[in-house]
Amino acid sequence: MTKKLLFIFLVVAFASNAQVKKEIFESFKLQERRDVSYYFPEDYSEEKKYPLIVVLDADYLFDLVVANVKFYSGNNRMPQSIIVGIHQSEDDIRWEDCDFEQTTGLPTEKGKLFYEFLGTEIIPYLETSYNIAPFKMFIGYDITANFGNYFLFKDKSLFNAYLAISPVLATEMESRIPARLSDLNQEIFYNVVLEKEKTEDRQRILQLNNALKSITKENIHYYFDEYEEPDHLSIAAYGISKAFDKIFMPFRPISPKEYKKEILTSDEPAINYLENRYSMIEKLLGIKKEVELNDVMAIYAASLKKDDYDSLKALSEICKKTFPKTMLGFYFEGEYLELLGEPKKAMKAFEKAFLMEEIDFLTKDMALEKIDALKADFGY
């Protein structure tokens, strides 16, 4: 087999109206043809970058992950993402792919090849064919959940986020994972989901949880969720959505709770909260997110409530760039200048705002009212 046959697909062209497609991937490493499913956002664009989510046990987990990604990204609670699912149910091949040596806990010979299949074939193909962001997530269930851990032991973890659903732990993983995470200096999200129902690995998973909870490094974000109702089969449906909630929390719009408890109570300028939030999104996810109107309005309200005029000025500059055709930037600048005691400059800013498009609560009538009030007060 030549390297030219490394990637052979049944359907080569990406159809813009097809969000999910299933294809056959000819693996040079495995010397096998493997069923692989993909999800692409319907409005995929080369102008944007997309996190990549790798899902093992695709026959069981892929549709669940796709549904959650569509729901969360559709409601602006996470970025649109590309998902690749590896099917492993036929002939129960998941156990061959992800098996480990009982004495060492390391992958078997087939497991090593499967590791290379994911790391040197599947992911590079997608990175060269689509606009993939640096942020990558791994999702697996019982034996396939354990397999993701092997990617932690590279010099740099291939994945930034891991979701281990009721994992079947390889030998000594309950101590090896905490030790490795303690050594890593990159940002890692590590999620473990477990049912209350007794499983063979339950005590070892709880031991793993205790060790991971003790890690205090700021770059390691660890979450553990234990559920009373679901059994070993249904646990995935409970865990995926909550994991997305936690991992992508910085991506959400600023909530009323954040506004009251974090922005209003902070001694720092309100604009710092906005700038730090969007810097964090870019740092963690490798995505430059446009500032949302919801977040602009939260900082605007906080700036006025805290008499934080410098934040209002900074916000006006952000709005001129992000919402260039609307009134926002110049209206906020007008309010800043008015509060600063510069009525003539304020009036000019409101006049510019009047000529632009209305947005949210801002109307041309409001700009006119500001202009008329300034004229009346100062006789212009």
Summary of the structure (lengths in Angstrom):
residues: 380
radius of gyration: 25.6
end to end distance: 83.1
largest distance: 88.5
contacts: 1203
relative contact order: 0.08
helix: 50%
strand: 17%
